[in-house]
């Protein structure tokens, strides 16, 4: 059985938040937790998702700033079908 994470603080980094979120999803997908625990896991998952989204938005903003500072650098579309 997966280790229960009783954390209420934010993980130190994006990868930590993503790892914890994956653990929560795996545990919830098994469907073996009590309703109260599942609701707590869901609430924690929402908080972790927001943390990840903010980290990604911050990284995107930093990239934009760097690109603006270096006008010669261009952006290319990221195509996942490659």
C-alpha positions in Angstrom: 0.0 0.0 0.0 1.2 3.5 -0.8 2.5 5.6 2.0 0.0 8.2 3.1 1.2 11.7 2.8 0.0 13.9 5.7 1.8 16.9 4.4 0.0 20.2 4.4 2.9 22.4 3.5 4.0 23.1 0.0 6.8 20.9 -1.5 10.1 22.5 -2.0 10.0 22.3 -5.8 8.0 21.4 -8.8 9.3 17.8 -9.0 8.4 17.2 -5.4 4.9 18.5 -5.9 4.5 16.4 -9.0 5.8 13.3 -7.3 3.4 13.8 -4.4 0.5 14.4 -6.8 1.3 11.2 -8.7 1.2 9.3 -5.4 -2.1 10.7 -4.5 -3.6 9.9 -7.9 -2.4 6.3 -7.6 -3.9 5.9 -4.2 -7.2 7.4 -5.3 -7.4 5.3 -8.4 -7.1 2.1 -6.3 -10.3 3.2 -4.6 -9.4 1.6 -1.3 -9.4 4.7 0.9 -12.2 5.9 3.1 -14.3 8.8 1.7 -12.9 11.2 4.3 -9.4 10.3 3.3 -10.2 10.5 -0.4 -11.6 14.0 0.1 -8.5 15.1 2.0 -6.3 13.6 -0.8 -8.4 15.4 -3.4 -8.0 18.7 -1.6 -4.3 18.1 -1.3 -4.2 17.2 -5.0 -5.9 20.5 -5.9 -3.3 22.4 -3.9 -0.4 20.5 -5.5 -1.9 21.1 -9.0 -2.0 24.8 -8.3 1.6 24.7 -7.1 2.7 22.9 -10.3 0.7 25.4 -12.5 2.3 28.4 -10.7 5.8 26.9 -11.1 5.2 26.3 -14.8 3.8 29.8 -15.3 6.8 31.3 -13.5 9.2 29.3 -15.6 7.4 30.4 -18.8 7.6 34.0 -17.7 11.4 33.7 -17.0 11.9 32.2 -20.5 9.9 35.1 -22.0 12.0 37.6 -20.1 15.2 35.9 -21.3 14.0 35.9 -24.9 13.1 39.6 -24.7 16.6 40.3 -23.4 18.1 38.4 -26.3 16.1 39.7 -29.3 18.1 37.5 -31.7 16.7 34.4 -30.1 13.5 33.2 -31.6 10.8 30.9 -30.3 9.6 27.7 -32.1 6.4 25.9 -31.7 6.6 22.8 -29.5 5.1 19.9 -31.5 4.5 16.8 -29.4 3.9 14.7 -32.4 7.6 14.4 -33.2 
